[in-house]
Amino acid sequence: MTPLIVLVILAVLIVFWVVSLYNGLVGLRNRFKNAFAQIDVQLKRRYDLIPNLVETAKGYMKFERETLEAVIAARNAASSAVGRAAANPADGQAVAGAMAAEGALTGALGKMFALAEAYPDLKANQNMALLQEELTSTENKVAFSRQAYNDAVMTYNTARERFPAALFAGAFGFAPATLFEITAPVEREAVKVSFT
Amino acid sequence: MDFFATQERAQRHTARLMALFALAVGGVVACVYLAVRLLIYKTEDGPTGPFWNPKVFMPVATITIAVIALSTLYKIWSLRSGSEAIANLLGARRIAPNTTEPAERRLLNVVEEMALAAGLPVPSVVVLDNEPGINAFAAGWAPGDSILGVTRGCLDRLERDELQGVIGHELSHILNADARLNLHLIGWLHGLMVIAFIGYWILRSMGRSSGSSKKGGGAAIPLFGLALIVIGGIGVFFGRLIKSGISRQREFLADASSVQFTRNPLGLADALKKIGGAKDGSKIANPNAEQASHLYFSNGLKASWLSALSTHPPLEDRIRRLDPSFTGTFAATDPGPKLRPVIGVEIPENEERLAAGVVGLGGHTIAARVGTVQPTHVDYATQFIASLPAGLRERAREPATAPALLFALLLDRDPEVRIVQVRALEGAGPFLFDETQKAAAILASCPDAARLPLLDLALPALRQMSRPQWDAFRITTHALIVADSRISLFELVLQRALVRHLGPVFGGTRAKGAPTAQLSDRTTEVGLVLSALGHACGSDEPAAEAASFDAALCLLGGDAGSITFSSRDDCPPEVIDRALRSLAALVPQGKKRLLEAATACAVADRKVTVAEAELLRAIADSLDCPVPPFLPGQEV
């Protein structure tokens, strides 16, 4: 009788162990999903600021239409990409797509600001200064929430890859999560400043 | 409503729960033995074997008890993180503290107002997105580490004052230690339900291997599985009986408390009427709803055929207690979402501000004020939040800048100390450094009474930090505190409150066991804290400080025998911090006497400044005793 009891209890313990590993992974996944929601909040603010920024700049940078339109296009692309990722942050591809779109937007904005240097009237504009200040502040907050998200992703990935969770993580549908890093486009086109 | 008495009553309920649980386990073991004896062993022993067979009983009893005990222990262990575990269990989504979505923002505003009115740290709020019914819950091991949840239906369908009634009801669960008892219930009853799950599993796996049938034993094992399901059903039945016995009376109490907070019984009554009239009512569709059925505001399951099994009193009874004119018929409500535009809350004229004035405080009053919320407190909290400089309000709700606000709160008034602190701040990075400077500039124009509420407001945003960010935050706050060994007691107690409320979120060790220390066992710590308080309230005159301390000692009576007044050098920050941590484990009566002694200390010089009042509030907060804010011009 005794070996049977021991076996049963052992089996029960193993089941609990697996269940607790599973629940642990669920908890960690929820944590990084929640952290991505915070990134979403900050990025939405960024996207809300940009149309106003472009409108102000349009009045002064009359001959840089292409650059300004590129900013709006990049902003729309990033907004929808991040929205898709926010709907399911556990989807690695969606997050990677959001990263790429954000990187493109940063590049487009950088180009616009580089061009704006040549327009002293624009630089003196109060509204422009205010918007730029808010944009910088938002970027700092994005950095903070990105750091929190990446920390949560690291914790989840580590737990997922540890033995013995690694044995069944894939079977239970725990995919590796993607870190969120802003990648600026590597090659930059030569900035074309028109002198007309 | 004596806060400390209700805490003790909740502890007694927990003891009663465990006794009932033990009885139920005994019943289940007997049933399992019967099943085994009749179904499995009759093939070996023959039906004429002795009915009571100790050789069979021992292993059966051992295995059954082991399974139940292990399940229960596992469940309690898995709930150790309290708020986060419940959110995961119910599939809830956390609401960002800096959200701009109108319905969510309105809910967070209501929660902030009511939490500040009660002197509670603002709890995190989660929403059950997929539930169209109207329901809410509150859970947590301590008032400072609790979680509030609402369904999507609540967000869409309730008006602001109905929402206030519901939130008041949930907050009173937190104040009455019901939230803690609820978590115990989930843990303990899980073991009873696990037998049924094992039965299902056996049936399913036997069904799959129907090809192989052992000689004669082929029918016994599936039957055994079926028997386990039936027995498991008995376990579930016992479980629900226990839950409902404990849960129903507290619901009436929570309703009454909510009315006390808001002075508006119709708000809560209207919410209950909406539940009665709606198609989905308060039903929760999530399959895990059974486990947490006692947590909810209203019945989350289908109405039980046996009223004794219901976790909530009947809806009509609850409404009639709030609104005697209720006729008993529900107006059918449109199940579609409709969010009417938010009508602004009336803010009373901002005449009296708690400037550096004097606050009246009766001798035993602070202990009596714990856990009591009046409508005037709610009005005050609403006005307070509205009159905060916008920069501070936003900083408190923004996860990136909330740490900076906290650093600014910890900056000392003394310019020499500040220089050292600024150097410590540089280690936090340029962004936080700049934000702290900005926040400090705005804070300079705020009254003393704003500091503790600002900390309470900032807690939801601080909970969004990651573990490494929290570690860095702790290092900086520690550096700020020890910048000068002559630290202000208030800043020290603020830091203690931070660690106490945020530690569990980030996996710090947190004893969730019931407080058991007696005052007579903790006399050293009591002496240290009262000495520090004496120094703080004595306005730097040694005679006054000693007098304050003696006044406090009088109130402690017999236990005061061995306590002596410690000098300032004997009360460095780390020592006081450790003392406060140890005192948090006092039994409720012990905390009550400590708080009464602390009050006596502050009133010894016949004058209680705002700073001293806030210090008392902060000390009470570090003991998990929420005290409502002091209103201007309160009587002595």
Contacts between the chains, C-beta under 8 A, distances in Angstrom:
chain1	res1	chain2	res2	distance
A	1	B	55	7.2
A	1	B	58	7.9
A	1	B	59	5.0
A	2	B	59	7.9
A	4	B	59	7.0
A	5	B	59	5.2
A	5	B	62	5.9
A	5	B	63	6.0
A	8	B	63	5.4
A	9	B	63	7.1
A	9	B	66	5.4
A	9	B	70	7.9
A	12	B	66	7.0
A	12	B	67	5.8
A	12	B	70	5.9
A	13	B	70	7.1
A	16	B	70	6.3
A	16	B	71	7.7
A	16	B	74	5.0
A	19	B	74	7.4
A	20	B	74	6.8
A	20	B	77	7.8
A	20	B	78	6.5
A	23	B	78	6.1
A	23	B	88	7.4
A	26	B	88	6.0
A	27	B	81	7.9
A	27	B	84	6.6
A	27	B	85	7.4
A	27	B	88	5.1
A	30	B	87	7.4
A	30	B	88	5.6
A	31	B	84	7.9
A	34	B	93	7.6
A	34	B	94	5.0
A	34	B	464	7.8
A	35	B	464	7.4
A	35	B	466	7.0
A	37	B	93	7.7
A	37	B	94	7.3
A	37	B	96	6.0
A	38	B	96	5.8
A	38	B	399	6.0
A	38	B	464	5.9
A	41	B	96	5.2
A	41	B	98	6.0
A	41	B	99	6.8
A	41	B	100	7.9
A	42	B	400	7.8
A	140	B	400	6.7
A	140	B	431	4.9
A	141	B	398	6.6
A	141	B	399	8.0
A	141	B	400	4.0
A	141	B	401	7.4
A	143	B	400	8.0
A	143	B	431	7.5
A	144	B	399	6.8
A	144	B	400	3.7
A	144	B	431	7.4
A	144	B	469	7.9
A	145	B	399	6.5
A	145	B	400	6.5
A	145	B	464	8.0
A	147	B	466	6.9
A	147	B	469	6.7
A	148	B	399	7.3
A	148	B	464	6.6
A	148	B	465	6.1
A	148	B	466	4.1
A	148	B	469	6.0
A	149	B	466	7.8
A	151	B	466	3.4
A	151	B	467	6.3
A	151	B	468	5.2
A	151	B	469	6.9
A	152	B	466	5.7
A	155	B	467	7.1
